[in-house]
């Protein structure tokens, strides 16, 4: 085989580190060793992968760029295969990191994680905020094994994924808010004079999506769901909120759902379940609870 995992890893590191010496430092080998691997690959394939000019960083050629993009897909999967083999050799993974997003952390998903903990009592479960994962990969390691969050336009390299649900939305306010006192159905015009509590733009919620959810010119932006909920309960303003997350609060009397005389079919937010192919038995058990593999 002319293209080996080692050669792909060296290609990635040279392209991303910007030089043979920097790639060598990261890989723990000499710059000449890196250069030799790349040169041998070029000779075997009869192509030029990097243009080399003395005193300048090596630049990917057209064929080099194509190989680099393919390597971005292949190398993470090779790492995942190694991790998976190691986890099965050990019997079961010792920990599982799950990234969740506040708007999509539904009760039924929480129940699945509870069942996971009961089924695998020795498993360490780490929950992290999906909004705080700046990069899916750091030093070739995934920030999370499983992600439950709104679907992103950008593909998650090296991850499998399925759409498992759609967010449905409701207008809600605190019981003492003026809008809660209005009899009958509300029109879109009724919201204009009141503050709206709205999620801030983030890597999941684009500016276009946020604007499609705006029903008032007077907005209070919140970067986290707990901020929005606290202000909602206080009566500061109304919110266009995931219906699934309102059920318990409505039953407690913290908020009330408003009736409206219009349908908003434009705002759609698919919920995506994404997972690393390196999952061991515990992780695969959780995935199978969500989707039929």
Secondary structure, 3 states (H helix, E strand, C coil): CCCCHHHHHHHHHHHHHCCHHHHHHHHCCCHHHHHHHHHHHHHHHCCCCEECCCCCCCEECHHHHHHHHHHHHHHHHHHHHHHHHHHHHCCCCCEEEEEECHHHCCHHHHHHHHHHHHHCCCCEEEEEEHHHCCCCEECCEECCCEEEEECCCCCCCCEEEEEEEECCEEEEECCCCHHHHCCCCECHHHHCCCCEEEECCCCCCCHHHHHHCCCCCCEEEECCHHHHHHHHHHCCCEEEEEHHHHHHHHHHCCCEECCECCCCCCCCCEEEEEEECCCCHHHHHHHHHHCCC
